[in-house]
Amino acid sequence: MAEVKLLGAWGSPFSRRVEMALKLKGVEYEYIEQDLANKSPLLLKYNPIHKKVPVLVHNGKAMAESLVILEYIDETWKSNPILPEDPYDKAMARFWAKFIDEKCMPAIWQIMWSKENEREKAIEEAIQHLKTLENELKGKKFFGGETIGLVDIVANFIGFWLGAAAEATGMELVNKERFPILCKWIDEYVNCSVVKENIPPRDKLIAFLRPRFSASSWKY
């Protein structure tokens, strides 16, 4: 049997992406929790460049960066594909996954960490990106169609972490009035068994996030 290890952190959406893909594929693996404030020799050995999670180790060979790992998993274990077979559809899935990582997530984090006088601009940018994402969902149950695919896995931050962050900060960015299609997707998403199994306890995540943001509560 192939040896598969995953170095991750319980509260990391990036680690949970990899767990979700492994569970979808039915791959047995050993999970090794990492303390990112006190990085282990194992993490530094397997990811000396970025020194962060997730890291997948397959038969002694290590790889980092969640998008890279997800594609490796899909190419290595063929059951329950998370990328489309059609080359164009596959390219589009990669495009939207990168859009989430390079546009949506940075804009959302910028809202949470920005100074008050910079927040309005950050909010406008995040809303615009989320509207673009919602438009891509029109007429679909999931980004992957009728089943969860690469883009849905990558969007776990929007599907779960964003709601917990909203409760921790008092910032409500996504609601049914502003994003009806995205909210419908979120409801479908968090009720999928493979998603439920691979998201952290909500109360624990909120308690973890709350002290990391300003004590002041605000909404938009």
C-alpha positions as CSV (number, residue, x, y, z in Angstrom):
1,M,0.0,0.0,0.0
2,A,1.3,3.5,-0.8
3,E,2.3,5.5,2.1
4,V,0.5,8.9,2.3
5,K,1.0,11.5,4.9
6,L,-0.5,15.0,5.3
7,L,1.1,17.7,7.3
8,G,-1.7,20.2,8.1
9,A,-3.3,22.5,10.6
10,W,-6.8,22.1,11.9
11,G,-7.9,25.6,11.2
12,S,-6.3,26.0,7.8
13,P,-8.7,26.0,4.8
14,F,-5.7,25.0,2.6
15,S,-5.1,21.9,4.6
16,R,-8.7,21.0,4.7
17,R,-8.8,21.2,0.9
18,V,-6.3,18.4,0.6
19,E,-8.2,16.3,3.2
20,M,-11.4,16.8,1.3
21,A,-9.8,15.6,-2.0
22,L,-8.2,12.5,-0.3
23,K,-11.6,11.6,1.3
24,L,-13.4,12.0,-2.0
25,K,-10.8,9.7,-3.6
26,G,-11.0,7.2,-0.7
27,V,-7.3,7.4,-0.1
28,E,-6.0,6.3,3.3
29,Y,-3.5,8.7,4.9
30,E,-1.8,9.7,8.1
31,Y,-2.6,13.2,9.3
32,I,0.1,15.0,11.2
33,E,-1.1,18.2,12.9
34,Q,1.4,21.1,12.8
35,D,1.9,24.0,15.2
36,L,2.6,26.9,12.9
37,A,3.9,29.0,15.7
38,N,6.5,26.4,16.5
39,K,7.3,24.7,13.2
40,S,8.4,21.1,13.5
41,P,11.6,19.6,12.0
42,L,9.3,17.5,9.9
43,L,7.6,20.5,8.3
44,L,10.9,22.3,7.8
45,K,12.3,19.1,6.2
46,Y,9.5,18.6,3.8
47,N,8.7,22.3,3.0
48,P,12.0,24.2,3.5
49,I,11.0,26.9,1.0
50,H,7.6,28.1,2.2
51,K,7.7,26.4,5.7
52,K,3.9,26.2,5.8
53,V,1.0,23.7,5.4
54,P,-0.3,21.7,3.7
55,V,2.4,19.3,2.7
56,L,1.6,15.9,1.1
57,V,4.1,13.1,1.4
58,H,3.5,10.2,-1.0
59,N,6.0,7.3,-0.8
60,G,8.6,9.6,0.7
61,K,8.2,12.3,-1.9
62,A,6.9,15.6,-0.6
63,M,5.0,18.4,-2.3
64,A,3.6,21.7,-1.1
65,E,1.0,24.3,-2.1
66,S,-2.7,23.1,-2.0
67,L,-3.5,23.7,-5.7
68,V,-0.4,21.7,-6.8
69,I,-1.3,18.9,-4.3
70,L,-5.0,18.8,-5.5
71,E,-3.9,18.2,-9.1
72,Y,-1.4,15.6,-8.0
73,I,-4.1,13.7,-6.1
74,D,-6.4,13.8,-9.1
75,E,-3.7,12.5,-11.4
76,T,-2.5,9.8,-9.1
77,W,-5.9,8.4,-7.9
78,K,-8.3,8.2,-10.8
79,S,-11.6,7.5,-9.0
80,N,-14.0,10.3,-8.4
81,P,-12.2,12.9,-10.5
82,I,-12.2,16.5,-9.3
83,L,-11.0,18.0,-12.6
84,P,-13.1,17.7,-15.8
85,E,-11.8,15.4,-18.5
86,D,-12.4,17.9,-21.3
87,P,-9.3,20.1,-21.8
88,Y,-11.2,23.4,-22.0
89,D,-13.3,22.6,-19.0
90,K,-10.2,21.6,-17.1
91,A,-8.5,24.8,-18.0
92,M,-11.5,26.8,-16.8
93,A,-11.5,24.9,-13.5
94,R,-7.9,25.9,-13.0
95,F,-8.7,29.5,-13.9
96,W,-11.5,29.8,-11.3
97,A,-9.4,28.1,-8.7
98,K,-6.6,30.6,-9.2
99,F,-9.2,33.4,-9.3
100,I,-10.4,32.4,-5.8
101,D,-6.8,32.2,-4.4
102,E,-5.4,35.2,-6.1
103,K,-8.3,37.6,-6.2
104,C,-11.2,36.6,-3.8
105,M,-9.3,35.5,-0.7
106,P,-6.7,38.4,-0.6
107,A,-9.5,40.9,-1.0
108,I,-11.5,39.4,1.8
109,W,-8.5,39.2,4.2
110,Q,-7.7,42.8,3.3
111,I,-11.1,43.9,4.6
112,M,-10.5,42.2,7.9
113,W,-7.0,43.5,8.4
114,S,-7.3,47.0,6.8
115,K,-7.5,50.3,8.7
116,E,-11.0,51.8,8.9
117,N,-10.2,54.5,6.4
118,E,-9.1,51.8,3.9
119,R,-11.9,49.4,4.5
120,E,-14.5,50.8,2.1
121,K,-12.3,50.3,-0.9
122,A,-11.4,46.8,0.2
123,I,-15.1,45.9,0.7
124,E,-15.9,47.2,-2.8
125,E,-13.1,45.1,-4.3
126,A,-14.2,41.9,-2.5
127,I,-17.8,42.3,-3.4
128,Q,-16.9,42.8,-7.1
129,H,-14.9,39.5,-7.0
130,L,-17.6,37.6,-5.2
131,K,-20.2,38.9,-7.8
132,T,-17.9,37.6,-10.5
133,L,-17.8,34.2,-8.8
134,E,-21.6,34.2,-8.3
135,N,-22.1,34.8,-12.0
136,E,-20.0,31.7,-12.7
137,L,-22.4,29.6,-10.5
138,K,-25.6,30.6,-12.4
139,G,-27.5,27.5,-13.5
140,K,-25.3,25.1,-11.5
141,K,-25.6,23.2,-8.2
142,F,-21.8,23.3,-7.7
143,F,-19.0,24.9,-9.6
144,G,-18.2,21.4,-10.8
145,G,-21.8,20.9,-12.0
146,E,-23.8,18.3,-10.2
147,T,-20.9,17.1,-8.0
148,I,-18.2,18.8,-6.1
149,G,-15.0,19.5,-8.1
150,L,-11.7,21.4,-7.9
151,V,-13.3,24.9,-7.7
152,D,-15.7,23.8,-5.0
153,I,-12.9,22.4,-2.9
154,V,-10.8,25.5,-3.4
155,A,-13.8,27.7,-2.4
156,N,-14.1,26.1,1.0
157,F,-12.9,29.4,2.5
158,I,-16.0,31.1,1.1
159,G,-18.2,28.1,1.8
160,F,-17.4,27.9,5.5
161,W,-14.5,30.0,6.9
162,L,-16.0,33.3,5.7
163,G,-19.2,32.6,7.7
164,A,-17.1,31.9,10.9
165,A,-15.0,35.0,10.3
166,A,-18.2,37.1,9.9
167,E,-19.4,35.9,13.3
168,A,-15.9,36.5,14.8
169,T,-15.6,40.0,13.4
170,G,-19.2,41.2,13.1
171,M,-18.6,41.7,9.4
172,E,-21.4,40.3,7.2
173,L,-20.1,40.3,3.7
174,V,-22.2,37.5,2.1
175,N,-25.9,37.4,2.6
176,K,-29.0,36.2,0.6
177,E,-29.9,39.7,-0.4
178,R,-26.5,40.5,-1.9
179,F,-25.5,37.0,-3.1
180,P,-28.5,34.7,-3.5
181,I,-26.8,32.2,-5.8
182,L,-23.7,32.0,-3.7
183,C,-25.7,31.6,-0.5
184,K,-27.6,28.7,-2.1
185,W,-24.3,27.1,-3.1
186,I,-23.0,27.5,0.5
187,D,-26.1,25.7,1.9
188,E,-25.7,22.9,-0.6
189,Y,-21.9,22.8,0.1
190,V,-21.9,22.6,3.9
191,N,-24.5,19.9,3.8
192,C,-22.4,17.6,1.6
193,S,-21.1,14.7,3.7
194,V,-17.5,15.0,2.4
195,V,-17.5,18.7,3.3
196,K,-19.0,18.2,6.7
197,E,-16.3,15.7,7.5
198,N,-13.5,18.1,6.5
199,I,-14.4,21.4,8.1
200,P,-13.3,22.3,11.7
201,P,-15.9,22.7,14.5
202,R,-17.5,26.1,13.9
203,D,-17.4,27.2,17.6
204,K,-13.7,26.3,17.9
205,L,-12.9,28.2,14.7
206,I,-14.8,31.3,15.8
207,A,-13.0,31.2,19.2
208,F,-9.7,30.9,17.4
209,L,-10.5,33.8,15.0
210,R,-12.1,36.3,17.4
211,P,-9.0,37.4,19.3
212,R,-7.1,37.8,16.0
213,F,-9.3,40.7,14.9
214,S,-10.2,44.0,16.3
215,A,-12.5,44.0,19.3
216,S,-14.7,46.5,17.5
217,S,-17.7,45.0,15.7
218,W,-18.8,46.4,12.3
219,K,-20.9,45.4,9.4
220,Y,-21.3,46.5,5.8
